Amino acid sequence: MPLVTALLAGLAVLAVLPGAAASAASGTAFPVRVHAANGTVPIPARPTAIVSLSPTATEMLYAIGAGSQVKAVDEYSDYPPSAPHTNLDGNNPNVEAIASYKPDLVVLSDEAPGVDRQLGELGIPVLSDPAAADLSQEYAQFEELGKATGHEAQASAEVAKIKGQISRIVASVHRSTRPLTYYYELDQTYYSATSSTFIGQVLGLLGLRSIADAAKGAASSGGYPQLSGEFILEANPQYIFLADTICCAQSPATVAARPGWSDLAAVKDGRVLKLNDDIASRWGPRIVILLSEVAAELQQHPAS
């Protein structure tokens, strides 16, 4: 446990110092061409007025030292707190509202061909970085943003740092001979995530397996099936991870109060972990905080 405690302490420092990775631009020679989900995007000059419509991209931009170049972020970009928050909506981008900030780069989390075209007609480059399918795609997005903003060296350093932190966290946990089972709750209507999802693969590094893998419709739902209370009770997971503590005010107490849930092994043995919804739903630099919290839970409340 000492190693996990030390990691958590170090990550807590990073959480209050979002600009810790900031430094001068890495000397990238512009113009550059960046390969993103929406194709190859030419960027003529180092951006100085970035609009981020993706909470994860916002976190990434600040982590690689590009925060001073960010002019506006969407209404859901709540981290770091110093980011220039606006009422822009990344889910329903308004071209006129975006253009009013006179950006020289716009970052989206979803492909929006109409928005791409309209902003392109105004001479504004658009990068699309959708939800990462795995850690490799997360790392690739760091590299894309680093190249696009003139912070290639910082992006590479951030990726190396995250990889090192993940390796240390994984090494700190004793691996059981059999996977430990868990129920990952996205909301109180029992939507969950399978082991094939981004978060499922991250938790899998710690030897964990989602009970949702065996659910009907797990594949057709893209790895996010809605479970039933009966299914969860029958599966009797060894751990419960709550990613709905902010949106839906769920807690170990509310879980224990559900009909029949007090008999679950995870509830009886105190293995119900509250997660921060925002951190749990993003694939950026703070994924190591979530992994550290889960690793600490496995060590503090081991399942037999």
C-alpha positions as a printed Julia matrix, in Angstrom:
304×3 Matrix{Float64}:
   0.0     0.0     0.0
   2.79    2.56    0.57
   3.49    2.77   -3.17
  -0.15    3.42   -4.03
  -0.35    6.02   -1.25
   2.7     7.77   -2.64
   1.26    7.72   -6.15
  -2.01    9.21   -4.94
  -0.12   11.95   -3.14
   1.84   12.78   -6.27
  -1.28   12.78   -8.42
  -3.02   15.06   -5.92
  -0.27   17.6    -6.53
  -0.81   17.35  -10.29
  -4.55   17.81   -9.77
  -4.0    21.25   -8.26
  -1.22   22.17  -10.66
  -2.8    21.67  -14.11
  -0.11   23.81  -15.69
   2.74   21.72  -14.28
   3.61   20.44  -17.75
   3.62   23.92  -19.26
   6.75   25.21  -20.9
   7.82   27.05  -24.02
   6.76   25.71  -27.38
   8.87   22.81  -28.59
   9.99   24.53  -31.77
   7.61   22.76  -34.15
   8.01   24.17  -37.64
   4.73   25.34  -39.12
   2.81   24.78  -41.29
   2.03   21.2   -40.23
  -0.43   18.52  -41.3
  -2.1    16.61  -38.48
  -3.83   13.26  -38.98
  -7.02   13.2   -36.9
 -10.33   11.3   -36.96
 -11.71   13.77  -39.49
  -8.78   13.32  -41.87
  -5.56   15.2   -42.52
  -5.86   18.73  -41.19
  -3.45   21.44  -42.39
  -2.52   24.0   -39.73
  -0.73   26.98  -41.25
   0.7    28.58  -38.1
   1.09   27.93  -34.4
  -2.41   28.46  -32.91
  -2.84   31.28  -30.42
  -6.65   31.19  -30.06
  -7.81   27.6   -29.57
 -11.45   26.74  -28.91
 -11.88   23.33  -27.25
 -15.33   21.76  -27.38
 -14.15   18.57  -25.68
 -13.58   18.32  -21.9
 -10.94   15.65  -22.46
  -9.14   17.69  -25.12
  -9.17   20.66  -22.76
  -7.42   18.6   -20.09
  -4.93   17.32  -22.65
  -4.14   20.79  -23.97
  -3.32   22.08  -20.51
  -1.33   18.95  -19.67
   0.99   19.48  -22.64
   1.55   23.17  -21.9
  -0.83   24.63  -24.48
  -3.17   26.2   -21.92
  -2.03   29.76  -22.67
  -3.16   29.24  -26.28
  -6.71   28.24  -25.29
  -9.17   31.11  -25.75
 -12.47   29.36  -24.98
 -13.73   25.96  -23.8
 -17.17   24.39  -23.81
 -19.62   24.4   -20.91
 -18.6    20.9   -19.78
 -14.86   21.61  -19.65
 -14.64   22.04  -15.88
 -10.98   21.09  -15.51
  -8.65   22.78  -15.03
 -10.72   25.43  -13.21
  -8.65   28.2   -14.81
  -9.77   27.26  -18.35
 -11.8    30.03  -20.09
 -15.26   28.55  -19.56
 -18.12   29.51  -21.89
 -21.63   28.28  -22.73
 -20.47   26.7   -26.0
 -21.98   23.24  -26.45
 -19.71   20.6   -27.96
 -22.66   18.24  -28.45
 -24.49   20.77  -30.6
 -21.8    23.06  -32.04
 -22.96   26.47  -33.17
 -20.65   27.72  -35.91
 -21.53   31.37  -35.45
 -20.91   31.19  -31.68
 -17.6    29.37  -32.2
 -16.44   31.81  -34.86
 -17.17   34.77  -32.57
 -14.06   33.83  -30.57
 -11.94   34.21  -33.75
 -10.21   30.83  -33.25
  -7.28   29.6   -35.3
  -7.94   25.99  -34.18
 -11.08   24.21  -32.98
 -10.97   20.81  -31.26
 -14.06   18.58  -31.15
 -14.66   15.19  -29.55
 -17.01   14.03  -32.31
 -16.91   14.31  -36.05
 -19.31   16.99  -37.26
 -18.91   17.2   -41.06
 -21.21   20.2   -41.37
 -19.32   22.1   -38.69
 -15.98   21.1   -40.2
 -17.06   22.39  -43.6
 -18.51   25.67  -42.33
 -15.52   26.46  -40.14
 -13.22   25.39  -42.96
 -14.9    27.92  -45.25
 -13.92   30.54  -42.64
 -10.32   29.31  -42.74
 -10.51   27.71  -39.27
  -8.85   24.27  -38.91
 -10.85   21.64  -36.99
  -9.45   18.56  -35.22
 -11.78   15.73  -34.25
 -10.59   13.55  -31.36
 -13.43   11.17  -30.44
 -13.6     9.0   -27.34
 -10.51    6.79  -27.3
 -11.11    3.08  -27.78
  -7.95    2.19  -25.85
  -4.87    3.71  -24.25
  -2.96    3.65  -27.54
  -5.57    5.92  -29.1
  -5.4     8.23  -26.08
  -1.63    8.5   -26.51
  -2.08    9.17  -30.23
  -4.43   12.05  -29.47
  -1.84   13.6   -27.17
   0.65   13.44  -30.02
  -1.87   14.98  -32.47
  -2.58   17.88  -30.14
   1.12   18.34  -29.47
   1.89   18.62  -33.16
  -1.09   20.87  -33.81
  -0.17   23.34  -31.05
   3.62   23.34  -31.29
   4.12   21.22  -28.19
   5.34   17.92  -29.62
   8.07   17.43  -27.03
   5.72   18.17  -24.14
   3.09   15.79  -25.55
   5.63   12.99  -25.85
   6.8    13.69  -22.3
   3.21   13.6   -21.01
   2.58   10.25  -22.72
   5.79    8.83  -21.25
   4.78   10.11  -17.8
   1.32    8.53  -18.01
   2.75    5.22  -19.21
   5.22    5.23  -16.32
   2.53    6.04  -13.76
   0.27    3.29  -15.08
   3.12    0.77  -15.0
   3.91    1.62  -11.37
   0.27    1.42  -10.33
  -0.22   -1.95  -12.03
   2.99   -3.32  -10.48
   1.81   -2.25   -7.02
  -1.25   -4.52   -7.09
  -1.17   -8.21   -6.25
  -2.73  -10.12   -9.13
  -5.15  -12.88   -8.24
  -4.91  -16.19  -10.1
  -8.47  -15.53  -11.33
  -9.91  -12.21  -12.51
 -11.76  -10.23   -9.87
 -15.29   -9.32  -10.9
 -16.86   -5.89  -10.74
 -19.99   -3.97  -11.59
 -19.27   -0.55  -13.1
 -22.29    1.73  -12.68
 -22.74    4.57  -15.17
 -26.1     5.64  -13.76
 -28.76    4.43  -11.34
 -30.68    2.73  -14.17
 -27.85    0.17  -14.26
 -26.12    1.08  -17.49
 -22.66   -0.43  -17.27
 -19.42   -0.97  -19.21
 -17.89   -4.21  -20.4
 -14.23   -5.22  -20.31
 -13.88   -4.3   -24.0
 -14.56   -0.6   -23.45
 -11.85    1.97  -22.76
 -12.5     1.97  -19.03
 -12.89   -1.82  -19.03
  -9.47   -2.26  -20.62
  -7.91    0.15  -18.11
  -9.42   -1.75  -15.17
  -8.37   -4.99  -16.82
  -4.75   -3.96  -16.25
  -5.43   -4.58  -12.56
  -6.83   -8.06  -13.15
 -10.48   -7.02  -13.1
 -13.34   -8.35  -15.25
 -16.75   -6.73  -15.74
 -19.89   -8.74  -15.01
 -21.47   -6.87  -17.96
 -19.43   -9.04  -20.34
 -22.04  -11.78  -19.96
 -25.06   -9.5   -20.32
 -27.52   -9.85  -23.18
 -26.86   -7.15  -25.74
 -23.37   -6.38  -24.46
 -21.88   -6.39  -27.95
 -24.78   -4.71  -29.78
 -24.72   -1.85  -27.25
 -21.11   -1.09  -28.08
 -20.0    -2.42  -24.72
 -22.43   -0.33  -22.67
 -25.44   -2.55  -21.91
 -28.22   -1.76  -19.48
 -28.28   -4.45  -16.83
 -31.15   -5.51  -14.62
 -31.09   -5.61  -10.86
 -31.67   -9.36  -11.05
 -28.67   -9.83  -13.33
 -26.41   -7.91  -10.95
 -27.65   -9.79   -7.91
 -27.09  -13.12   -9.62
 -23.61  -12.14  -10.8
 -22.71  -11.07   -7.23
 -19.68   -8.91   -8.18
 -16.73   -8.72   -5.83
 -16.44   -4.96   -6.37
 -18.82   -2.15   -7.29
 -17.47    1.03   -8.87
 -19.84    3.98   -8.88
 -19.29    6.47  -11.71
 -22.61    8.21  -10.94
 -21.83    9.86   -7.61
 -22.22   13.41   -8.97
 -24.89   13.07  -11.64
 -27.12   10.73   -9.68
 -25.98   11.13   -6.04
 -25.18    7.44   -5.67
 -23.08    6.16   -2.76
 -22.37    2.97   -0.82
 -25.37    3.85    1.36
 -27.81    4.24   -1.55
 -26.5     1.02   -3.08
 -26.96   -0.92    0.17
 -30.54    0.37    0.41
 -31.56   -1.19   -2.91
 -33.76   -4.27   -2.56
 -31.55   -7.33   -2.08
 -28.27   -5.48   -2.62
 -27.22   -5.64    1.03
 -26.56   -9.34    0.43
 -24.04   -8.7    -2.36
 -20.46   -9.63   -1.48
 -19.22   -6.18   -2.53
 -21.71   -4.45   -0.24
 -21.32   -6.77    2.76
 -17.52   -6.54    2.66
 -17.33   -2.79    2.01
 -16.0    -3.0    -1.53
 -18.13   -0.23   -3.08
 -15.94    2.59   -4.41
 -17.14    6.12   -5.22
 -15.54    7.6    -8.33
 -15.6    11.12   -9.73
 -18.02   11.07  -12.67
 -15.98   13.48  -14.76
 -12.67   11.68  -14.31
 -14.37    8.33  -14.92
 -15.93    9.49  -18.2
 -12.8    11.01  -19.76
  -9.73    9.45  -21.35
  -7.23   12.2   -20.64
  -4.34   12.69  -18.21
  -6.43   12.09  -15.07
  -7.07    8.45  -15.98
  -4.11    7.67  -13.7
  -6.03    9.15  -10.75
  -8.93    6.76  -11.35
  -6.58    3.81  -11.76
  -4.77    4.74   -8.53
  -8.04    4.94   -6.61
  -9.13    1.52   -7.85
  -5.69    0.04   -7.09
  -5.88    1.45   -3.56
  -9.34   -0.09   -3.14
  -8.06   -3.51   -4.22
  -5.27   -3.31   -1.66
  -7.34   -1.9     1.18
 -10.29   -4.25    0.63
  -8.93   -7.42   -0.98
 -11.43   -9.96   -2.25
 -10.85  -13.6    -1.44
